[in-house]
Amino acid sequence: MALNLTYCLAADAVQSATCAYIALVTLAGLAVNAAIHIAWFDSITALVVVPILINEGWSAWKDRGSGCC
């Protein structure tokens, strides 16, 4: 039981870090778009996030049988 809770806390920490990274990249893209008026920069920042999301999704898919939460 304790091992499962530890795994769940670790998974939650990784998810929180990923969400913080996505928020930071999105905020940077919006700030550059607002400051310099480069409309396509927001799209570029979205493409920067895609590899991170694919990696996290693949990791979650492989570990889906962990019984966490």
MMTF fields as JSON, N, C-alpha, C and O atoms, coordinates in Angstrom:
{
  "mmtfVersion": "1.0.0",
  "mmtfProducer": "UNKNOWN",
  "numBonds": 275,
  "numAtoms": 276,
  "numGroups": 69,
  "numChains": 1,
  "numModels": 1,
  "chainsPerModel": [1],
  "groupsPerChain": [69],
  "chainIdList": ["A"],
  "bondAtomList": [4, 2, 8, 6, 12, 10, 16, 14, 20, 18, 24, 22, 28, 26, 32, 30, 36, 34, 40, 38, 44, 42, 48, 46, 52, 50, 56, 54, 60, 58, 64, 62, 68, 66, 72, 70, 76, 74, 80, 78, 84, 82, 88, 86, 92, 90, 96, 94, 100, 98, 104, 102, 108, 106, 112, 110, 116, 114, 120, 118, 124, 122, 128, 126, 132, 130, 136, 134, 140, 138, 144, 142, 148, 146, 152, 150, 156, 154, 160, 158, 164, 162, 168, 166, 172, 170, 176, 174, 180, 178, 184, 182, 188, 186, 192, 190, 196, 194, 200, 198, 204, 202, 208, 206, 212, 210, 216, 214, 220, 218, 224, 222, 228, 226, 232, 230, 236, 234, 240, 238, 244, 242, 248, 246, 252, 250, 256, 254, 260, 258, 264, 262, 268, 266, 272, 270],
  "bondOrderList": [1, 1, 1, 1, 1, 1, 1, 1, 1, 1, 1, 1, 1, 1, 1, 1, 1, 1, 1, 1, 1, 1, 1, 1, 1, 1, 1, 1, 1, 1, 1, 1, 1, 1, 1, 1, 1, 1, 1, 1, 1, 1, 1, 1, 1, 1, 1, 1, 1, 1, 1, 1, 1, 1, 1, 1, 1, 1, 1, 1, 1, 1, 1, 1, 1, 1, 1, 1],
  "groupList": [{"groupName": "MET", "atomNameList": ["N", "CA", "C", "O"], "elementList": ["N", "C", "C", "O"], "formalChargeList": [0, 0, 0, 0], "bondAtomList": [1, 0, 2, 1, 3, 2], "bondOrderList": [1, 1, 2], "singleLetterCode": "M", "chemCompType": "L-PEPTIDE LINKING"}, {"groupName": "ALA", "atomNameList": ["N", "CA", "C", "O"], "elementList": ["N", "C", "C", "O"], "formalChargeList": [0, 0, 0, 0], "bondAtomList": [1, 0, 2, 1, 3, 2], "bondOrderList": [1, 1, 2], "singleLetterCode": "A", "chemCompType": "L-PEPTIDE LINKING"}, {"groupName": "LEU", "atomNameList": ["N", "CA", "C", "O"], "elementList": ["N", "C", "C", "O"], "formalChargeList": [0, 0, 0, 0], "bondAtomList": [1, 0, 2, 1, 3, 2], "bondOrderList": [1, 1, 2], "singleLetterCode": "L", "chemCompType": "L-PEPTIDE LINKING"}, {"groupName": "ASN", "atomNameList": ["N", "CA", "C", "O"], "elementList": ["N", "C", "C", "O"], "formalChargeList": [0, 0, 0, 0], "bondAtomList": [1, 0, 2, 1, 3, 2], "bondOrderList": [1, 1, 2], "singleLetterCode": "N", "chemCompType": "L-PEPTIDE LINKING"}, {"groupName": "THR", "atomNameList": ["N", "CA", "C", "O"], "elementList": ["N", "C", "C", "O"], "formalChargeList": [0, 0, 0, 0], "bondAtomList": [1, 0, 2, 1, 3, 2], "bondOrderList": [1, 1, 2], "singleLetterCode": "T", "chemCompType": "L-PEPTIDE LINKING"}, {"groupName": "TYR", "atomNameList": ["N", "CA", "C", "O"], "elementList": ["N", "C", "C", "O"], "formalChargeList": [0, 0, 0, 0], "bondAtomList": [1, 0, 2, 1, 3, 2], "bondOrderList": [1, 1, 2], "singleLetterCode": "Y", "chemCompType": "L-PEPTIDE LINKING"}, {"groupName": "CYS", "atomNameList": ["N", "CA", "C", "O"], "elementList": ["N", "C", "C", "O"], "formalChargeList": [0, 0, 0, 0], "bondAtomList": [1, 0, 2, 1, 3, 2], "bondOrderList": [1, 1, 2], "singleLetterCode": "C", "chemCompType": "L-PEPTIDE LINKING"}, {"groupName": "ASP", "atomNameList": ["N", "CA", "C", "O"], "elementList": ["N", "C", "C", "O"], "formalChargeList": [0, 0, 0, 0], "bondAtomList": [1, 0, 2, 1, 3, 2], "bondOrderList": [1, 1, 2], "singleLetterCode": "D", "chemCompType": "L-PEPTIDE LINKING"}, {"groupName": "VAL", "atomNameList": ["N", "CA", "C", "O"], "elementList": ["N", "C", "C", "O"], "formalChargeList": [0, 0, 0, 0], "bondAtomList": [1, 0, 2, 1, 3, 2], "bondOrderList": [1, 1, 2], "singleLetterCode": "V", "chemCompType": "L-PEPTIDE LINKING"}, {"groupName": "GLN", "atomNameList": ["N", "CA", "C", "O"], "elementList": ["N", "C", "C", "O"], "formalChargeList": [0, 0, 0, 0], "bondAtomList": [1, 0, 2, 1, 3, 2], "bondOrderList": [1, 1, 2], "singleLetterCode": "Q", "chemCompType": "L-PEPTIDE LINKING"}, {"groupName": "SER", "atomNameList": ["N", "CA", "C", "O"], "elementList": ["N", "C", "C", "O"], "formalChargeList": [0, 0, 0, 0], "bondAtomList": [1, 0, 2, 1, 3, 2], "bondOrderList": [1, 1, 2], "singleLetterCode": "S", "chemCompType": "L-PEPTIDE LINKING"}, {"groupName": "ILE", "atomNameList": ["N", "CA", "C", "O"], "elementList": ["N", "C", "C", "O"], "formalChargeList": [0, 0, 0, 0], "bondAtomList": [1, 0, 2, 1, 3, 2], "bondOrderList": [1, 1, 2], "singleLetterCode": "I", "chemCompType": "L-PEPTIDE LINKING"}, {"groupName": "GLY", "atomNameList": ["N", "CA", "C", "O"], "elementList": ["N", "C", "C", "O"], "formalChargeList": [0, 0, 0, 0], "bondAtomList": [1, 0, 2, 1, 3, 2], "bondOrderList": [1, 1, 2], "singleLetterCode": "G", "chemCompType": "PEPTIDE LINKING"}, {"groupName": "HIS", "atomNameList": ["N", "CA", "C", "O"], "elementList": ["N", "C", "C", "O"], "formalChargeList": [0, 0, 0, 0], "bondAtomList": [1, 0, 2, 1, 3, 2], "bondOrderList": [1, 1, 2], "singleLetterCode": "H", "chemCompType": "L-PEPTIDE LINKING"}, {"groupName": "TRP", "atomNameList": ["N", "CA", "C", "O"], "elementList": ["N", "C", "C", "O"], "formalChargeList": [0, 0, 0, 0], "bondAtomList": [1, 0, 2, 1, 3, 2], "bondOrderList": [1, 1, 2], "singleLetterCode": "W", "chemCompType": "L-PEPTIDE LINKING"}, {"groupName": "PHE", "atomNameList": ["N", "CA", "C", "O"], "elementList": ["N", "C", "C", "O"], "formalChargeList": [0, 0, 0, 0], "bondAtomList": [1, 0, 2, 1, 3, 2], "bondOrderList": [1, 1, 2], "singleLetterCode": "F", "chemCompType": "L-PEPTIDE LINKING"}, {"groupName": "PRO", "atomNameList": ["N", "CA", "C", "O"], "elementList": ["N", "C", "C", "O"], "formalChargeList": [0, 0, 0, 0], "bondAtomList": [1, 0, 2, 1, 3, 2], "bondOrderList": [1, 1, 2], "singleLetterCode": "P", "chemCompType": "L-PEPTIDE LINKING"}, {"groupName": "GLU", "atomNameList": ["N", "CA", "C", "O"], "elementList": ["N", "C", "C", "O"], "formalChargeList": [0, 0, 0, 0], "bondAtomList": [1, 0, 2, 1, 3, 2], "bondOrderList": [1, 1, 2], "singleLetterCode": "E", "chemCompType": "L-PEPTIDE LINKING"}, {"groupName": "LYS", "atomNameList": ["N", "CA", "C", "O"], "elementList": ["N", "C", "C", "O"], "formalChargeList": [0, 0, 0, 0], "bondAtomList": [1, 0, 2, 1, 3, 2], "bondOrderList": [1, 1, 2], "singleLetterCode": "K", "chemCompType": "L-PEPTIDE LINKING"}, {"groupName": "ARG", "atomNameList": ["N", "CA", "C", "O"], "elementList": ["N", "C", "C", "O"], "formalChargeList": [0, 0, 0, 0], "bondAtomList": [1, 0, 2, 1, 3, 2], "bondOrderList": [1, 1, 2], "singleLetterCode": "R", "chemCompType": "L-PEPTIDE LINKING"}],
  "groupTypeList": [0, 1, 2, 3, 2, 4, 5, 6, 2, 1, 1, 7, 1, 8, 9, 10, 1, 4, 6, 1, 5, 11, 1, 2, 8, 4, 2, 1, 12, 2, 1, 8, 3, 1, 1, 11, 13, 11, 1, 14, 15, 7, 10, 11, 4, 1, 2, 8, 8, 8, 16, 11, 2, 11, 3, 17, 12, 14, 10, 1, 14, 18, 7, 19, 12, 10, 12, 6, 6],
  "groupIdList": [1, 2, 3, 4, 5, 6, 7, 8, 9, 10, 11, 12, 13, 14, 15, 16, 17, 18, 19, 20, 21, 22, 23, 24, 25, 26, 27, 28, 29, 30, 31, 32, 33, 34, 35, 36, 37, 38, 39, 40, 41, 42, 43, 44, 45, 46, 47, 48, 49, 50, 51, 52, 53, 54, 55, 56, 57, 58, 59, 60, 61, 62, 63, 64, 65, 66, 67, 68, 69],
  "secStructList": [7, 2, 2, 2, 2, 2, 2, 2, 2, 2, 2, 2, 2, 2, 2, 2, 2, 2, 2, 2, 2, 2, 2, 2, 2, 2, 2, 2, 2, 2, 2, 2, 2, 2, 2, 2, 7, 7, 6, 6, 2, 2, 2, 2, 2, 2, 2, 2, 2, 2, 2, 2, 2, 2, 2, 2, 2, 2, 2, 2, 2, 2, 6, 4, 4, 4, 7, 7, 7],
  "xCoordList": [0.824, 0.0, 0.865, 0.604, 1.874, 2.725, 3.488, 3.714, 3.884, 4.601, 3.699, 4.15, 2.44, 1.498, 1.277, 1.182, 1.193, 1.02, 2.25, 2.131, 3.427, 4.657, 4.69, 5.07, 4.297, 4.256, 3.265, 3.542, 2.108, 1.097, 1.597, 1.348, 2.297, 2.842, 3.905, 3.969, 4.733, 5.758, 5.107, 5.545, 4.072, 3.368, 2.695, 2.682, 2.141, 1.512, 2.549, 2.27, 3.725, 4.788, 5.245, 5.496, 5.353, 5.74, 4.663, 4.975, 3.416, 2.327, 2.332, 2.114, 2.574, 2.625, 3.777, 3.624, 4.925, 6.072, 5.797, 6.167, 5.152, 4.804, 3.819, 3.965, 2.835, 1.862, 2.528, 2.188, 3.46, 4.18, 5.009, 5.078, 5.638, 6.424, 5.53, 5.886, 4.391, 3.455, 2.973, 2.89, 2.658, 2.204, 3.304, 3.027, 4.53, 5.645, 5.877, 6.069, 5.857, 6.063, 4.923, 5.155, 3.698, 2.543, 2.605, 2.331, 2.963, 3.086, 4.181, 4.009, 5.296, 6.381, 5.916, 6.208, 5.205, 4.689, 3.719, 3.774, 2.828, 1.875, 2.567, 2.18, 3.588, 4.317, 5.058, 5.04, 5.701, 6.399, 5.387, 5.631, 4.271, 3.23, 2.699, 2.471, 2.502, 1.98, 3.029, 2.699, 4.28, 5.319, 5.842, 6.015, 6.091, 6.739, 5.75, 6.076, 4.558, 3.502, 3.921, 3.711, 4.515, 4.831, 3.743, 3.807, 2.767, 1.578, 1.896, 1.23, 2.877, 3.173, 4.012, 4.202, 4.517, 5.374, 4.597, 5.152, 3.332, 2.49, 2.361, 2.357, 2.255, 2.184, 3.5, 3.5, 4.603, 5.911, 6.064, 6.583, 5.618, 5.723, 4.835, 5.174, 3.706, 2.854, 3.572, 3.445, 4.32, 5.075, 6.225, 6.642, 6.741, 7.801, 7.26, 7.982, 6.008, 5.4, 5.077, 5.061, 4.822, 4.367, 5.313, 4.821, 6.632, 7.482, 7.423, 7.499, 7.291, 7.178, 5.881, 5.873, 4.796, 3.512, 3.521, 2.955, 4.156, 4.249, 5.053, 4.672, 6.158, 6.987, 6.225, 6.275, 5.531, 4.767, 3.601, 3.311, 2.943, 1.855, 2.332, 1.678, 3.472, 4.028, 4.426, 4.203, 5.011, 5.389, 4.157, 4.16, 3.114, 1.882, 1.231, 0.672, 1.301, 0.7, 1.423, 0.787, 2.762, 3.522, 3.262, 3.276, 3.023, 2.835, 1.366, 1.046, 0.479, -0.952, -1.428, -2.489, -0.707, -1.128, -0.631, -0.612, -0.227, 0.354, -0.688, -0.344, -1.945, -2.985, -3.019, -3.65, -2.358, -2.315, -3.644, -4.155, -4.176, -5.392, -6.482, -7.59],
  "yCoordList": [-1.198, 0.0, 1.256, 2.184, 1.297, 2.483, 2.693, 3.828, 1.594, 1.71, 2.323, 3.144, 1.927, 2.472, 3.964, 4.734, 4.382, 5.798, 6.596, 7.724, 6.027, 6.697, 6.863, 7.92, 5.829, 5.907, 6.968, 7.718, 7.04, 8.033, 9.451, 10.355, 9.643, 10.968, 11.355, 12.511, 10.406, 10.68, 11.005, 11.922, 10.265, 10.538, 11.903, 12.618, 12.266, 13.571, 14.691, 15.746, 14.474, 15.475, 15.67, 16.798, 14.587, 14.699, 15.432, 16.258, 15.146, 15.838, 17.324, 18.153, 17.667, 19.077, 19.801, 20.94, 19.144, 19.752, 19.948, 20.972, 18.971, 19.078, 20.226, 20.991, 20.337, 21.425, 22.785, 23.75, 22.864, 24.121, 24.481, 25.651, 23.49, 23.737, 24.228, 25.163, 23.604, 24.014, 25.443, 26.242, 25.764, 27.108, 28.138, 29.227, 27.805, 28.721, 28.987, 30.132, 27.925, 28.091, 28.887, 29.738, 28.618, 29.344, 30.821, 31.695, 31.09, 32.476, 33.211, 34.374, 32.544, 33.163, 33.478, 34.551, 32.556, 32.789, 33.948, 34.766, 34.023, 35.132, 36.458, 37.491, 36.437, 37.67, 38.196, 39.397, 37.31, 37.732, 38.239, 39.237, 37.559, 37.986, 39.369, 40.2, 39.622, 40.914, 42.022, 43.158, 41.699, 42.729, 43.087, 44.263, 42.077, 42.318, 42.194, 42.543, 41.703, 41.532, 40.577, 40.839, 39.472, 38.402, 37.343, 36.534, 37.348, 36.514, 35.026, 34.238, 34.615, 33.2, 32.643, 31.429, 33.47, 32.98, 32.116, 31.184, 32.414, 31.597, 30.176, 29.212, 30.052, 28.725, 27.965, 26.751, 28.669, 28.03, 27.507, 26.41, 28.282, 27.802, 26.583, 25.705, 26.528, 25.335, 24.109, 23.014, 24.287, 23.166, 22.74, 21.583, 23.645, 23.302, 22.369, 21.505, 22.54, 21.739, 20.321, 19.4, 20.133, 18.837, 17.674, 16.642, 17.775, 16.633, 16.265, 15.089, 17.26, 16.989, 16.236, 15.285, 16.657, 15.984, 14.56, 13.656, 14.362, 13.007, 12.109, 10.965, 12.62, 11.838, 11.485, 10.34, 12.439, 12.179, 11.223, 10.348, 11.392, 10.477, 9.063, 8.111, 8.916, 7.59, 6.934, 5.739, 7.707, 7.172, 6.734, 5.681, 7.541, 7.18, 5.947, 5.115, 5.826, 4.675, 3.387, 2.352, 3.447, 2.262, 1.835, 0.641, 2.8, 2.509, 2.472, 2.634, 2.266, 2.345, 1.214, 1.343, 0.129, -0.986, -0.924, -1.94, 0.249, 0.377, 0.346, 0.105, 0.584, 0.591, 1.885, 1.954, 2.89, 4.165, 4.891, 5.027, 5.34, 6.164, 5.501, 6.031],
  "zCoordList": [0.0, 0.0, 0.0, -0.766, 0.835, 0.909, -0.393, -0.812, -1.031, -2.292, -3.363, -4.162, -3.378, -4.352, -4.112, -5.068, -2.845, -2.545, -2.936, -3.415, -2.739, -3.142, -4.649, -5.151, -5.37, -6.832, -7.28, -8.216, -6.619, -6.986, -6.73, -7.528, -5.624, -5.337, -6.358, -6.779, -6.757, -7.77, -9.11, -9.806, -9.474, -10.729, -10.689, -11.691, -9.545, -9.408, -9.504, -10.075, -8.957, -9.047, -10.488, -10.912, -11.236, -12.648, -13.429, -14.287, -13.148, -13.839, -13.506, -14.388, -12.261, -11.874, -12.558, -13.001, -12.645, -13.319, -14.804, -15.38, -15.419, -16.839, -17.073, -18.025, -16.215, -16.351, -16.149, -16.834, -15.227, -15.013, -16.238, -16.615, -16.864, -18.071, -19.212, -19.928, -19.372, -20.422, -20.172, -21.104, -18.925, -18.598, -18.854, -19.356, -18.517, -18.732, -20.219, -20.629, -21.019, -22.461, -23.082, -23.941, -22.656, -23.173, -22.789, -23.612, -21.549, -21.102, -21.87, -22.236, -22.113, -22.892, -24.312, -24.841, -24.919, -26.267, -26.323, -27.24, -25.344, -25.317, -25.027, -25.573, -24.172, -23.856, -25.087, -25.357, -25.824, -27.039, -28.067, -28.745, -28.177, -29.121, -28.746, -29.625, -27.459, -27.019, -27.122, -27.463, -26.83, -26.799, -28.191, -28.511, -29.007, -30.298, -31.461, -32.595, -31.179, -32.184, -33.305, -34.49, -32.888, -33.836, -33.66, -32.735, -34.527, -34.353, -34.42, -33.748, -35.199, -35.368, -34.227, -34.158, -33.338, -32.253, -31.274, -30.692, -31.089, -30.212, -30.751, -29.985, -32.068, -32.689, -32.538, -32.335, -32.636, -32.465, -31.042, -30.836, -30.063, -28.68, -28.451, -27.658, -29.139, -29.031, -29.588, -29.041, -30.665, -31.228, -30.329, -30.372, -29.521, -28.575, -27.492, -26.995, -27.135, -26.073, -26.534, -25.718, -27.817, -28.336, -27.991, -27.535, -28.18, -27.823, -26.338, -25.982, -25.488, -24.051, -23.763, -22.982, -24.387, -24.179, -24.72, -24.106, -25.857, -26.411, -25.487, -25.242, -24.974, -24.06, -22.785, -22.335, -22.206, -20.984, -21.254, -20.438, -22.387, -22.731, -22.945, -22.52, -23.603, -23.83, -22.515, -22.32, -21.621, -20.304, -19.519, -18.881, -19.57, -18.863, -19.485, -18.771, -20.796, -21.47, -21.092, -20.889, -20.996, -20.639, -19.205, -18.906, -18.302, -16.886, -16.488, -15.31, -17.431, -17.132, -16.237, -15.627, -16.128, -15.29, -13.874, -13.179, -13.428, -12.096, -10.985, -9.827, -11.314, -10.311, -9.521, -8.467, -10.011, -9.301, -9.474, -10.586, -8.388, -8.336, -9.104, -9.186]
}
